[in-house]
């Protein structure tokens, strides 16, 4: 991969990381708690709890993405970015543009998804 491409992906990944961390800071500084006295009935309480659970799931997904971004940035530093973790071949530039945190080439990813579908049946 060319140095120019690596720098472009480093910038994309760094910006994504910074945005996720900014969102996390905003969420932490927000007042996310449930006080039973704030809700007149069980339905309001349940609705609020469902909303908080949804926000929690989103934060977990963001944490997973943040870990993948950090791993991709580490690979750039080590000179390993853009190589498939399964077969060692180069991951296509178009795939990396669509998903900069991709760890597998398109063929290995398709094979992995096929296996997951078979295991889920």
C-alpha angles and dihedrals in degrees: 000000000000121000090239091056091048091053091049091053092044088055093047092048094045092050091049091049092049092049092050092048090048090052090049092051090051091050092049093048090049121090101256108169140105121237111185090212090064093065124067096204145013094261092059090047093049092047091052092047091051090051092050091048090053091050089049092054090050090052090051090052090048090051090053091050090048090055090051091049091051090049091050092049089050089052090053089053092049093045093244100109116126096026120120112247090214107045102011094234122133115274109233118260091233090055092050091048089054094042113014091185093057112140098182134053115245094261094051091044091052090049091049092050091049090052091048091052091050092048091049094055 
